[in-house]
Amino acid sequence: MITTIVLIRAQPALIPQAAMKLAGIDGVSAVYSVSGEWDLVAIVKVERYEQIAEVITEHFPLVPGLERTQTLTAFRAYS
C-alpha cells in the first residue's frame, strides 16, 4: 500500500464541506482539520503509484474551496 499525505489550504468558510467531500473520494482514508499553515491534511492510501495522480490531479480539483495542496509521498513508516 502506498501512503501519501496531502497538505491542503482551503477557503475558511468551506473547510467543513471540503473535508467531507475529500473524505468521500476513493483512496482517501482520512481527512483531518489541523492548525497552522495548512487547514486540512488528507491521507491517501492506494495500491499503485498511478492512482496517486488520479486521486490528486483528477478528483481533488473538483472539491470546492481548495486553494493549494502539497503532496508528500511516504517512503517508510516508523512506528
Secondary structure as GFF3:
##gff-version 3
##sequence-region A 1 79
A	DSSP	beta_strand	2	10	.	.	.	ID=ss1
A	DSSP	three_ten_helix	12	14	.	.	.	ID=ss2
A	DSSP	alpha_helix	15	23	.	.	.	ID=ss3
A	DSSP	beta_strand	28	33	.	.	.	ID=ss4
A	DSSP	beta_strand	40	46	.	.	.	ID=ss5
A	DSSP	alpha_helix	49	53	.	.	.	ID=ss6
A	DSSP	pi_helix	54	59	.	.	.	ID=ss7
A	DSSP	three_ten_helix	60	62	.	.	.	ID=ss8
A	DSSP	beta_strand	66	73	.	.	.	ID=ss9
###
